[in-house]
Amino acid sequence: MRGSVGPGACARSLPGVGQPVFSHATTDAVEFYRRHGWVLTATLDAAACAALRDWVDAVMAWPDDGEWLHYREMTDDGPRLCRTENFVPFHTGLRELLATGAMVETAGALLGEPAVLYKEKINYKAVGGAGYAPHQDAPAYRFVESHVSCMVAIDDADAENGCLEVVSDAFDTVLPMDDEGCIRADVMDTLDWETVEVRAGTTLWFHSRTPHRSGPNRSDRDRRALYPTYNARREGDLRAAYYQQKLAEFTDAGGVDGRVQVSLINDFQGRSV
Ligand SMILES: O=C(O)CCC(=O)C(=O)O
């Protein structure tokens, strides 16, 4: 399943993508991440991307009554799946991709110590799907201090279908938040937001305090992405505890002001079904 991306320290630029893409967690990639709080690496080749799309299609077809968590949002075309979480116990290929091998090793290289999978989600952002308010992930994480997340693009993500925007060099502190746990509007306006287009098979790694946001999907193409989060292994294997705590903290499925609650902060702008 793993991509056939060869070793080598050189970053390459993809057509239409401004930022460097490193072949894997090279010294240069780690240095880029430590300086800016995010970095792009090439993860999957075309065949691996095709397999990943099949796996994700299969997950999307899973029923609602399993132990995984499916969430839906209302779009102008009716209810659409917006997120699935807690799926690695139930899918061998996705478990091997996210919880073993190159992904965990890259997370460890970026953290500077061995890593373990903390949680995982698929954000589907279907045509007409909503975006995410500016936030940092750290306030939503329980039990761990040292973590890194990433977005593995399943489909090409661009400005039209709601790719991520990040702020470079701004991961030293947790910024002032509003009542929803998102970055306060007056602070958001002072930040320098950078659009990061990500080709399918490429991974955008980001620090848990790197400010990020995304717009709605205004295109006619779905924008699906895997988001595993890793924590330093010395802090423990806390995946099961994370999901137990998340379920305990979720008060109801209706969310705030008619929006869907998918996270421990109210960053998601999707309408409830
Ligand atoms: O998938 C996106 O567009 C943004 C996701 C995100 O920031 C999140 O799930 O916290």
The ligand as a Tripos MOL2 file, in Angstrom:
@<TRIPOS>MOLECULE
LIG
   10     9     1     0     0
SMALL
NO_CHARGES

@<TRIPOS>ATOM
      1 O1        -10.8590   19.2900    6.7130 O.co2     1 LIG1
      2 C1        -10.8250   20.5260    6.8440 C.2       1 LIG1
      3 O2        -11.1560   21.2840    5.9510 O.co2     1 LIG1
      4 C2        -10.3480   21.1470    8.1270 C.3       1 LIG1
      5 C3        -10.2800   20.1510    9.2270 C.3       1 LIG1
      6 C4         -9.9250   20.6640   10.5580 C.2       1 LIG1
      7 O3         -9.3280   21.7050   10.7210 O.2       1 LIG1
      8 C5        -10.2950   19.8570   11.6930 C.2       1 LIG1
      9 O4        -10.9440   18.8070   11.5120 O.co2     1 LIG1
     10 O5         -9.9510   20.2480   12.8380 O.co2     1 LIG1
@<TRIPOS>BOND
     1     1     2 2
     2     2     3 1
     3     2     4 1
     4     4     5 1
     5     5     6 1
     6     6     7 2
     7     6     8 1
     8     8     9 2
     9     8    10 1
@<TRIPOS>SUBSTRUCTURE
     1 LIG1         1 GROUP 0 **** ****
